[in-house]
């Protein structure tokens, strides 16, 4: 079970960092103590589903978004998921049209790399 707890803690930390939040910010937004957030991120604490729900709500993500990557990741995959998390965080508050423009810009940049 510690493996799952560590995975969830690492994902919460990665998403929090991608959104530019500190542990204190996340604690304030979720109604939890910042030390408790740190312990969750380090995989040191068992936490309830209710606590997880508070954290997900504060991060404005679903359970699917939290757990969409494999538990077993290589270092290369980790860098890729970090970039994906940052991209997703950067689209918050954008309209569907603006997101479509970003998607097309991304496609053009990828073509330039080929």
C-alpha positions as CSV (number, residue, x, y, z in Angstrom):
1,X,0.0,0.0,0.0
2,X,2.9,2.4,0.6
3,X,3.6,2.3,-3.1
4,X,0.1,3.7,-3.9
5,X,0.4,6.3,-1.1
6,X,3.8,7.4,-2.5
7,X,2.4,7.6,-6.0
8,X,-0.6,9.7,-5.0
9,X,1.7,12.0,-2.9
10,X,4.1,12.5,-5.8
11,X,1.3,13.3,-8.2
12,X,-0.2,15.8,-5.8
13,X,3.2,17.5,-5.4
14,X,3.7,17.5,-9.2
15,X,0.3,19.0,-9.9
16,X,0.7,21.5,-7.1
17,X,4.1,22.6,-8.5
18,X,2.7,22.7,-12.0
19,X,0.1,25.1,-10.8
20,X,2.7,27.3,-9.0
21,X,1.3,26.6,-5.6
22,X,3.2,26.2,-2.3
23,X,2.2,23.7,0.3
24,X,0.8,26.6,2.3
25,X,-1.3,27.7,-0.6
26,X,-2.8,24.2,-1.1
27,X,-3.3,23.9,2.7
28,X,-5.3,27.2,2.8
29,X,-7.3,26.2,-0.3
30,X,-8.1,22.7,1.1
31,X,-8.7,23.6,4.7
32,X,-5.8,21.4,5.8
33,X,-2.5,22.1,7.6
34,X,0.5,22.7,5.4
35,X,2.5,20.1,7.4
36,X,-0.2,17.5,6.7
37,X,0.0,18.4,3.0
38,X,3.8,17.8,3.1
39,X,3.3,14.5,4.9
40,X,0.8,13.4,2.2
41,X,3.2,14.4,-0.6
42,X,6.0,12.5,1.0
43,X,3.8,9.4,1.4
44,X,4.1,9.5,5.2
45,X,0.4,9.7,6.1
46,X,-2.5,7.6,5.5
47,X,-5.4,9.8,4.6
48,X,-9.1,9.5,4.1
49,X,-11.1,9.7,0.9
50,X,-12.6,12.9,2.4
51,X,-9.1,14.4,2.7
52,X,-8.2,13.4,-0.8
53,X,-11.4,15.0,-2.0
54,X,-10.5,18.3,-0.3
55,X,-7.1,18.2,-2.0
56,X,-8.5,17.4,-5.4
57,X,-11.1,20.1,-5.1
58,X,-8.5,22.7,-4.1
59,X,-6.3,21.6,-7.1
60,X,-9.4,21.7,-9.3
61,X,-8.7,18.2,-10.7
62,X,-10.5,14.9,-10.9
63,X,-9.4,11.6,-9.6
64,X,-8.8,10.6,-13.2
65,X,-6.4,13.5,-13.7
66,X,-4.6,12.6,-10.5
67,X,-4.0,9.0,-11.5
68,X,-3.7,9.1,-15.3
69,X,0.0,8.1,-15.4
70,X,1.5,4.7,-14.6
71,X,2.9,4.1,-11.1
72,X,6.1,2.7,-12.7
73,X,7.7,5.6,-14.6
74,X,11.2,6.0,-16.0
75,X,13.0,9.3,-15.4
76,X,12.2,10.3,-19.0
77,X,8.5,9.6,-18.5
78,X,8.6,11.7,-15.3
79,X,9.9,14.7,-17.2
80,X,7.2,14.2,-19.9
81,X,4.4,14.0,-17.2
82,X,5.8,17.1,-15.5
83,X,5.5,19.0,-18.8
84,X,2.0,17.7,-19.4
85,X,0.9,18.7,-15.8
86,X,2.3,22.2,-16.5
87,X,0.5,22.4,-19.8
88,X,-2.8,21.4,-18.3
89,X,-2.3,23.9,-15.5
90,X,-1.7,26.7,-18.0
91,X,-5.0,26.0,-19.7
92,X,-7.1,26.8,-16.6
93,X,-9.5,29.6,-17.3
94,X,-9.1,29.5,-21.1
95,X,-12.0,29.1,-23.4
96,X,-12.3,26.1,-25.7
97,X,-11.3,28.3,-28.6
98,X,-8.1,29.4,-26.8
99,X,-7.3,25.8,-26.0
100,X,-7.7,24.9,-29.6
101,X,-5.3,27.6,-30.6
102,X,-2.7,26.3,-28.2
103,X,-3.2,22.8,-29.5
104,X,-2.5,24.0,-33.1
105,X,0.5,26.0,-32.0
106,X,1.8,22.9,-30.2
107,X,1.4,20.9,-33.5
108,X,3.3,23.5,-35.4
109,X,6.2,23.5,-32.9
110,X,6.3,19.6,-33.0
111,X,6.5,19.8,-36.9
112,X,9.5,22.1,-36.5
113,X,11.3,19.5,-34.4
114,X,10.9,16.8,-37.1
